[in-house]
Amino acid sequence: MRSSKYGASNRKLYDKAIQAKKTRYECPKCRKFKLVRKGNALWICGSCKTKFAGGAYTFGSEAGQISKRLISEYVQSS
């Protein structure tokens, strides 16, 4: 999609998704920045070899953050 055919806004969204996909994220287990994407929503830490499920292009998705917040509020209220 790196042509002028599809418009500037689509190219910007595409570049943003590809950049997020290639970024290394912090591993929740060992706290090192070695978490890389291995497949669609599959993330593996290069240091501790732990597998995580996350978003398709970023480790944390918006829906995942909302569900994590709701679960923590439910546990605190119980």
C-alpha positions, -999 to 999 in steps of 0.1 A, spaced: 0 0 0 29 23 -3 16 40 -35 -3 72 -40 -34 52 -51 -51 47 -17 -49 81 -1 -28 97 27 -50 87 56 -49 50 46 -11 51 42 -7 67 76 -29 40 93 -10 13 75 24 27 86 12 31 121 0 -6 123 33 -19 108 54 2 132 34 -11 162 38 -47 150 76 -44 148 80 -27 181 94 -47 211 72 -46 241 79 -52 278 74 -87 290 49 -89 319 68 -118 335 105 -109 333 101 -71 326 126 -71 297 118 -54 264 120 -87 245 84 -94 236 79 -98 199 50 -108 176 52 -143 162 17 -145 147 -17 -130 148 -22 -121 185 6 -144 195 35 -128 214 66 -145 227 93 -132 250 128 -137 237 143 -139 271 120 -162 292 102 -179 262 68 -173 277 39 -171 252 11 -145 256 -21 -137 238 -25 -100 229 -38 -78 202 -32 -84 165 -7 -56 160 0 -43 196 6 -64 227 -23 -48 245 -56 -41 228 -82 -16 239 -107 -44 246 -81 -62 267 -74 -31 288 -111 -26 294 -116 -62 304 -86 -61 327 -100 -30 344 -134 -45 348 -120 -77 363 -99 -58 388 -129 -37 399 -150 -68 403 -123 -85 424 -118 -54 446 -156 -51 452 -160 -87 463 
